[in-house]
């Protein structure tokens, strides 16, 4: 399936407004963490809107797992970039990120009338819905990407490794190993028969190279700038930029870096950090928006809305620069015959990683009772048999959970 821009003089196949509205809906309903987000994205963009195919999507997921930063947000940025250019990238990021960021900043200002939400019934309901969404995604991707014994074996082996060694680095290692196995084990004619679909992004070469250079310059230069100026805003920007640039896999993996950069340096009190982390579990969207809460809650200026804005931009900026810088070169590489053979293995590895995540943390945290299992099963049937949209399943599950859990 070609993702080249449509004819009629349009540079991209979609519009910024279209991208914003789709991602806003996802930003309001995507509970369950980064793996669940990938399931929501697949349902929205592969199955429902057909903006890209399963192979192109799996390739994109694999690439973002290799890059530092929030993997699910990077996938969203890349889809926005392909669909509507740089404006689409920013629209995808803003719409998916700002709902949870606004809620967490409000929490930092003391809007805690709802109290501790960790035990709320509607939270349990949406976690059960995440089980259905991820299971639906794993099943659909397995049908397309592991249709034979060899690729199914690669997927299962990857799943076992990730379950036995639960870390972001294990996921990267599985993807790399699956690519090597695909290169040497999968038959060349099989690779030709299942060529990857093009994922066309229109980024000038100078912009891609400039983005990569800017990523490195900021990573190396910000600490020097902090030492030279002792400016509070630069210090906050450095802390959160470094966290976004050095963590692989996203999600909870970023917490140790954030704790070291804020609590251990005296920017945020320990109890405030823990309270915000609890609140972050009860909002949709990427966990990296926890940075907005921390920026608002810093003990020295800038804090409040300015601190939140600086922290939020800083933690997502590395991911943005890498997406813009790497995608054009990735598209050329993945078209090479040897790369296509390796990607067959990589895609199978991605299925294995998602299958492992379906068990833990998605299933283990989402199905904690018989009622939760029933909600998850009903949501799975709604997605697979009734073709219900994921956002509707999440809202229904939240309402049911509020009523019965």
C-alpha positions, -999 to +999 in steps of 0.1 A: +000+000+000+015+033-010+015+062+014+026+087-012+007+120-011-025+121-031-027+138-064-042+172-069-013+194-058-014+185-021+020+179-005+007+155+021-023+131+021-040+147+051-044+180+070-031+194+103-067+197+116-075+161+108-044+149+126-051+171+156-087+158+161-078+122+158-049+125+183-070+146+206-095+118+209-066+094+216-051+118+241-084+119+260-090+081+260-056+063+258-051+048+292-028+019+300+007+031+293+030+031+262+022-005+250-015+001+252-010+034+233+006+014+204-026-008+204-048+023+203-027+037+174-029+005+154-067+005+158-070+041+148-045+044+120-040+008+106-075-007+109-099+022+110-084+049+089-058+028+069-032+056+070-006+029+069-003-009+068+007-034+095+042-038+081+049-001+079+035+003+114+056-025+128+087-010+111+079+023+127+074+008+162+107-011+159+126+021+149+111+041+178+120+013+202+156+017+191+156+055+196+158+071+231+126+088+242+089+080+246+084+053+220+046+057+217+048+094+214+075+091+187+053+068+167+025+094+170+048+122+159+060+101+129+025+094+118+016+131+121+047+140+101+038+116+073+002+127+072+005+165+074+042+175+075+058+194+104+024+209+113+010+174+116+039+163+138+033+192+162-005+186+161-001+149+169+022+157+198+001+186+212-032+168+210-019+135+224+001+152+252-017+183+264-048+166+280-028+147+305-003+175+310-031+200+318-046+176+344-012+170+361-004+207+362-039+213+378-030+186+403+003+203+410-017+235+418-036+216+445-067+205+426-070+172+445-108+172+453-111+137+438-086+124+463-066+092+456-078+078+423-057+046+423-086+026+437-114+042+417-137+018+399-135+037+366-097+034+366-100-004+370-124-004+341-102+015+317-073-007+326-094-037+317-102-020+284-065-016+277-062-054+279-088-058+252-071-031+230-036-046+233-049-082+227-067-070+196-035-053+183-013-084+190-037-107+173-040-085+142-003-079+139+005-116+144-018-125+115+001-102+092+036-103+105+040-139+117+021-160+091+047-189+090+064-211+115+098-194+114+085-159+121+061-173+148+091-189+164+110-156+164+080-139+180+076-165+208+113-165+215+113-127+218+083-128+241+100-153+264+132-132+266+113-101+274+092-118+301+124-133+317+144-101+315+119-072+319+138-041+308+139-016+280+174-028+270+161-064+267+135-051+243+161-034+222+183-065+223+153-087+211+146-064+182+183-064+172+186-102+175+154-107+156+168-086+127+199-108+126+179-140+127+157-127+099+187-118+078+203-152+080+173-176+085+144-162+065+144-171+028+151-142+003+121-150-018+099-147+013+113-112+019+106-102-017+071-115-015+064-094+016+081-062+008+076-034+033+051-008+024+067+027+019+063+052+047+070+084+029+080+115+049+089+147+032+118+161+052+146+181+035+180+165+039+193+197+056+165+196+081+171+160+090+209+165+094+203+197+113+179+180+137+204+153+146+232+179+150+209+200+173+201+170+194+238+164+201+246+201+206+219+204+232+229+172+250+266+183+252+261+220+256+233+224+281+253+213+311+280+238+301+254+265+298+240+257+332+275+260+348+282+293+329+249+311+336+235+294+368+201+303+353+171+284+368+152+281+336+183+266+318+188+243+347+152+229+345+155+226+307+187+207+311+173+182+336+143+173+315+161+174+282+187+149+295+159+126+308+142+126+274+174+121+255+189+092+276+161+069+283+151+040+260+116+026+259+098+054+276+071+050+302+082+041+337+118+037+326+122+075+328+113+077+365+148+070+379+163+098+357+135+122+367+139+113+404+177+118+402+174+151+383+147+166+405+144+150+440+182+143+445+191+179+434+165+195+456+143+208+428+112+188+440+104+174+474+103+136+476+066+134+488+056+158+461+073+136+435+055+105+448+021+122+449+025+133+413+036+099+402+004+085+417-017+111+398+001+103+366-013+067+368-048+080+366-046+102+335-045+091+298-017+098+274+021+095+278+037+092+312+063+117+301+037+144+308+047+138+345+074+163+336+048+191+334+038+183+370+074+183+382+081+216+364+051+232+380+061+219+415+098+229+415+109+246+448+128+273+430+119+295+400+107+289+373+078+270+387+040+271+380+029+273+344+063+286+332+081+257+348+056+232+335+059+245+299+097+244+301+098+209+315+072+196+290+089+210+259+124+199+271+115+163+278+098+158+244+123+178+223+149+150+220+122+126+207+110+152+181+145+160+169+153+123+165+121+116+146+127+144+121+164+135+118+162+097+114+130+090+095+142+101+060+173+079+062+153+050+077+130+050+047+159+046+023+175+019+044+144-002+048+139-004+010+172-024+005+167-061-001+189-072+029+171-047+051+138-061+041+149-096+051+161-082+085+129-063+089+108-095+085+126-108+116+123-074+134+086-072+128+082-107+143+102-096+173+079-066+177+049-089+179+067-109+206+075-078+226+038-067+224+027-102+234+049-101+265+036-067+274+000-080+270+008-103+299+027-079+320+020-051+328-012-048+308-030-081+319-015-083+354-025-048+362-058-047+342-074-080+353-075-080+390-110-095+395-135-117+377-155-085+369-124-069+353-119-101+332-155-098+320-150-062+310-118-071+291-134-100+273-165-079+264-142-052+251-122-076+230-154-089+214-166-054+207-133-046+190-129-077+170-165-088+161-185-056+163-157-033+150-163-008+178-137+021+180-112+018+208-123+051+224-159+039+227-147+007+244-126+027+268-154+050+278-179+021+282-154+002+303-148+032+325-186+036+331-190-001+338-160-001+362-174+030+380-207+011+385-196-023+395-159-023+405 
